[in-house]
Amino acid sequence: MIDLHAAAAVELSHEPVAAGQVVEGAPTTGYAALGEFGGQEYGVWEMSVGAMSDVEEDELFIVISGSGELQLEGGETRPLETGVVGRLEAGQRTVWTVTSTLRKVYVSGAGISGAGA
């Protein structure tokens, strides 16, 4: 079972986002792998205010704090706020725009399946 309270309490060290991924501001990210669930890795990831581009891995996530939006390749934009559940596919290009430090719990791996974010 994934403990969301423990994930919210994990202290993370942030690093600057690589210059080639920065879209706006000076965002930083941090993460910690917390274990395995159903044979897939799970952990916590956090991003500070700003915007960055990324190429995703297979992932299911739930936002546990913060806010922003996620723009998917092709232009679709989805709001990010506490309680939002999303699905990312390997190779998918995204832009994360964070307006209040965003923290999510993720489950990642090739066995993830389901509907889009």
C-alpha positions in Angstrom: 0.0 0.0 0.0 1.2 3.5 -0.8 1.3 5.8 2.2 0.4 9.3 1.0 1.1 10.9 4.4 4.6 9.5 4.3 5.1 10.8 0.8 3.9 14.3 1.8 6.5 14.3 4.7 9.5 13.1 2.7 12.2 15.9 2.5 13.6 16.3 -1.0 16.7 17.9 -2.3 16.1 19.9 -5.4 18.3 20.4 -8.4 17.9 23.0 -11.1 16.1 21.8 -14.2 18.5 21.4 -17.2 18.7 24.6 -19.2 17.4 22.8 -22.3 14.2 21.9 -20.5 13.4 25.3 -18.9 10.5 27.0 -20.5 10.0 29.8 -18.0 11.5 30.9 -14.7 14.1 28.8 -12.8 12.3 25.6 -11.8 13.9 23.0 -9.7 12.9 19.4 -9.1 13.5 16.7 -6.5 12.4 13.1 -6.1 12.7 10.0 -4.0 11.9 6.4 -4.9 9.9 5.0 -1.9 9.5 1.3 -2.9 7.5 -1.0 -5.1 3.8 -1.4 -5.5 2.4 -4.2 -7.7 5.9 -4.8 -9.1 6.2 -1.1 -10.2 8.4 1.6 -8.6 6.6 4.3 -6.6 7.9 7.5 -5.2 7.4 11.2 -4.8 8.4 14.0 -7.2 8.3 17.7 -6.6 8.7 20.8 -8.8 9.1 24.4 -7.8 7.4 27.4 -9.5 8.3 27.7 -13.2 7.8 25.7 -16.4 9.8 22.9 -17.9 9.5 20.5 -20.8 9.9 16.8 -20.4 9.7 13.4 -22.2 7.7 11.0 -20.0 8.0 7.4 -18.9 4.9 5.2 -18.3 3.4 6.6 -15.1 0.3 6.9 -13.0 0.3 9.8 -10.5 -1.7 11.7 -8.0 -1.0 15.3 -7.0 -0.8 15.6 -3.2 0.0 19.4 -3.0 0.5 22.5 -5.1 -1.0 23.6 -8.4 -0.3 24.2 -12.0 -1.1 22.7 -15.4 0.2 20.0 -17.6 0.3 20.6 -21.4 0.4 17.4 -23.5 1.9 17.2 -26.9 -0.7 18.3 -29.4 -1.9 21.2 -27.2 -4.3 19.6 -24.7 -3.9 21.2 -21.2 -5.0 19.7 -17.9 -5.2 21.4 -14.6 -3.0 20.1 -11.7 -4.2 20.5 -8.1 -4.4 18.3 -5.0 -6.3 15.1 -5.8 -5.8 15.1 -9.5 -4.9 11.7 -10.9 -3.1 11.5 -14.2 -1.6 9.0 -16.6 1.5 9.6 -18.7 2.8 7.4 -21.5 6.4 6.6 -22.4 7.8 9.0 -25.0 5.0 11.5 -24.5 6.2 15.1 -24.6 4.9 17.5 -22.0 5.2 21.0 -20.5 4.8 21.3 -16.7 3.8 24.8 -15.6 3.8 25.1 -11.8 2.2 28.1 -10.0 2.6 26.7 -6.4 5.2 24.0 -5.6 3.8 20.8 -6.9 4.2 17.4 -5.3 3.0 14.1 -6.8 3.2 10.5 -5.9 3.9 8.3 -8.9 3.8 4.7 -9.8 6.0 4.0 -12.9 6.9 1.2 -15.1 6.1 -0.7 -18.3 3.1 -2.5 -16.5 1.1 0.8 -16.1 -2.0 0.9 -18.2 -5.2 3.0 -18.3 -6.7 6.2 -19.6 -4.9 9.5 -20.2 -3.9 12.1 -17.6 
